[in-house]
């Protein structure tokens, strides 16, 4: 595993939710409760990018079938998904968001 720059803090704060590609891995970044969180960007129910979904509080709603995941834990909050989405450790260094892939 290696800490890799994914975005600037300002980008994630401004957008709330965004996508990033780290070494071919599709990641979704979220700004929640004054912190950055990261999950795999693809819904576990059907192929859809979570970064294109609706972020409310600490939950992201899939844009296709409305499955809901907690971005802090990856846990499913509402079906039709039943499998958690993978999460990645994040940290902020200066103005950079780093993700441990």
C-alpha atoms as a printed R data frame, in Angstrom:
    type eleno elety resid chain resno       x      y       z
1   ATOM     1    CA   UNK     A     1   0.000  0.000   0.000
2   ATOM     2    CA   UNK     A     2   1.152  3.516  -0.770
3   ATOM     3    CA   UNK     A     3  -0.134  6.988   0.086
4   ATOM     4    CA   UNK     A     4  -0.898  8.753  -3.196
5   ATOM     5    CA   UNK     A     5  -2.127 12.281  -3.924
6   ATOM     6    CA   UNK     A     6  -5.707 12.133  -5.173
7   ATOM     7    CA   UNK     A     7  -6.803 15.794  -5.221
8   ATOM     8    CA   UNK     A     8  -6.442 19.101  -3.451
9   ATOM     9    CA   UNK     A     9  -8.419 19.744  -0.293
10  ATOM    10    CA   UNK     A    10  -9.994 22.778  -2.000
11  ATOM    11    CA   UNK     A    11 -11.281 20.616  -4.892
12  ATOM    12    CA   UNK     A    12 -12.966 18.114  -2.604
13  ATOM    13    CA   UNK     A    13 -14.423 20.827  -0.325
14  ATOM    14    CA   UNK     A    14 -15.818 22.734  -3.300
15  ATOM    15    CA   UNK     A    15 -17.348 19.732  -5.043
16  ATOM    16    CA   UNK     A    16 -18.460 17.704  -2.011
17  ATOM    17    CA   UNK     A    17 -18.044 14.483  -3.975
18  ATOM    18    CA   UNK     A    18 -15.684 13.825  -6.881
19  ATOM    19    CA   UNK     A    19 -13.893 11.061  -8.737
20  ATOM    20    CA   UNK     A    20 -10.184 10.348  -8.916
21  ATOM    21    CA   UNK     A    21  -8.065  7.753 -10.688
22  ATOM    22    CA   UNK     A    22  -5.165  6.390  -8.689
23  ATOM    23    CA   UNK     A    23  -3.056  3.886 -10.570
24  ATOM    24    CA   UNK     A    24  -6.065  2.672 -12.548
25  ATOM    25    CA   UNK     A    25  -8.258  2.364  -9.438
26  ATOM    26    CA   UNK     A    26 -11.494  4.394  -9.650
27  ATOM    27    CA   UNK     A    27 -11.972  6.244  -6.359
28  ATOM    28    CA   UNK     A    28 -14.743  8.525  -5.101
29  ATOM    29    CA   UNK     A    29 -13.724 11.269  -2.670
30  ATOM    30    CA   UNK     A    30 -16.175 12.892  -0.246
31  ATOM    31    CA   UNK     A    31 -16.028 15.956   2.017
32  ATOM    32    CA   UNK     A    32 -18.070 15.094   5.117
33  ATOM    33    CA   UNK     A    33 -17.900 16.578   8.620
34  ATOM    34    CA   UNK     A    34 -14.794 18.624   7.762
35  ATOM    35    CA   UNK     A    35 -12.874 15.499   6.697
36  ATOM    36    CA   UNK     A    36 -12.131 13.565   3.511
37  ATOM    37    CA   UNK     A    37 -13.329 10.003   2.911
38  ATOM    38    CA   UNK     A    38 -12.701  7.668  -0.023
39  ATOM    39    CA   UNK     A    39 -14.503  4.643  -1.429
40  ATOM    40    CA   UNK     A    40 -14.281  2.585  -4.562
41  ATOM    41    CA   UNK     A    41 -16.206  4.582  -7.168
42  ATOM    42    CA   UNK     A    42 -18.367  1.746  -8.522
43  ATOM    43    CA   UNK     A    43 -21.633  0.694  -6.875
44  ATOM    44    CA   UNK     A    44 -21.660 -2.927  -5.691
45  ATOM    45    CA   UNK     A    45 -25.172 -3.477  -7.049
46  ATOM    46    CA   UNK     A    46 -24.763 -2.482 -10.700
47  ATOM    47    CA   UNK     A    47 -22.143 -0.559 -12.626
48  ATOM    48    CA   UNK     A    48 -22.619  3.088 -11.738
49  ATOM    49    CA   UNK     A    49 -20.133  5.696 -10.542
50  ATOM    50    CA   UNK     A    50 -20.899  6.750  -6.992
51  ATOM    51    CA   UNK     A    51 -19.170 10.081  -7.622
52  ATOM    52    CA   UNK     A    52 -22.116 10.910  -9.901
53  ATOM    53    CA   UNK     A    53 -24.585 10.194  -7.103
54  ATOM    54    CA   UNK     A    54 -26.252 12.377  -4.488
55  ATOM    55    CA   UNK     A    55 -24.325 13.035  -1.249
56  ATOM    56    CA   UNK     A    56 -26.457 13.777   1.800
57  ATOM    57    CA   UNK     A    57 -24.742 13.906   5.178
58  ATOM    58    CA   UNK     A    58 -22.411 10.922   5.323
59  ATOM    59    CA   UNK     A    59 -24.316  8.863   2.738
60  ATOM    60    CA   UNK     A    60 -23.982  8.616  -1.040
61  ATOM    61    CA   UNK     A    61 -26.931  7.528  -3.165
62  ATOM    62    CA   UNK     A    62 -26.134  5.597  -6.336
63  ATOM    63    CA   UNK     A    63 -27.349  7.546  -9.379
64  ATOM    64    CA   UNK     A    64 -28.883  4.494 -11.098
65  ATOM    65    CA   UNK     A    65 -30.879  2.350  -8.650
66  ATOM    66    CA   UNK     A    66 -30.644  4.550  -5.522
67  ATOM    67    CA   UNK     A    67 -28.678  2.143  -3.311
68  ATOM    68    CA   UNK     A    68 -27.269  4.137  -0.382
69  ATOM    69    CA   UNK     A    69 -23.839  3.681   1.232
70  ATOM    70    CA   UNK     A    70 -22.237  5.270   4.287
71  ATOM    71    CA   UNK     A    71 -19.066  6.906   2.928
72  ATOM    72    CA   UNK     A    72 -17.259  6.623   6.281
73  ATOM    73    CA   UNK     A    73 -17.695  2.866   6.646
74  ATOM    74    CA   UNK     A    74 -18.739  1.648   3.189
75  ATOM    75    CA   UNK     A    75 -21.754 -0.074   4.723
76  ATOM    76    CA   UNK     A    76 -25.015 -0.405   2.795
77  ATOM    77    CA   UNK     A    77 -27.690  1.855   4.265
78  ATOM    78    CA   UNK     A    78 -30.453  1.081   1.745
79  ATOM    79    CA   UNK     A    79 -30.920 -1.591  -0.953
80  ATOM    80    CA   UNK     A    80 -30.912 -2.715  -3.690
81  ATOM    81    CA   UNK     A    81 -27.194 -3.132  -2.873
82  ATOM    82    CA   UNK     A    82 -26.346 -5.685  -0.186
83  ATOM    83    CA   UNK     A    83 -22.541 -5.660  -0.381
84  ATOM    84    CA   UNK     A    84 -20.535 -2.856   1.224
85  ATOM    85    CA   UNK     A    85 -18.375 -0.648  -0.970
86  ATOM    86    CA   UNK     A    86 -14.622 -0.740  -0.322
87  ATOM    87    CA   UNK     A    87 -13.232  2.191   1.662
88  ATOM    88    CA   UNK     A    88  -9.702  3.591   1.641
89  ATOM    89    CA   UNK     A    89  -7.791  5.420   4.364
90  ATOM    90    CA   UNK     A    90  -7.360  9.155   3.680
91  ATOM    91    CA   UNK     A    91  -5.290 11.917   5.172
92  ATOM    92    CA   UNK     A    92  -4.600 15.559   4.482
93  ATOM    93    CA   UNK     A    93  -1.057 16.867   4.143
94  ATOM    94    CA   UNK     A    94  -0.912 20.588   3.501
95  ATOM    95    CA   UNK     A    95  -3.358 21.181   0.651
96  ATOM    96    CA   UNK     A    96  -3.206 17.598  -0.642
97  ATOM    97    CA   UNK     A    97  -5.622 14.733  -0.091
98  ATOM    98    CA   UNK     A    98  -3.712 11.467   0.109
99  ATOM    99    CA   UNK     A    99  -5.356  8.046  -0.260
100 ATOM   100    CA   UNK     A   100  -3.756  4.775   0.806
101 ATOM   101    CA   UNK     A   101  -4.153  2.388  -2.139
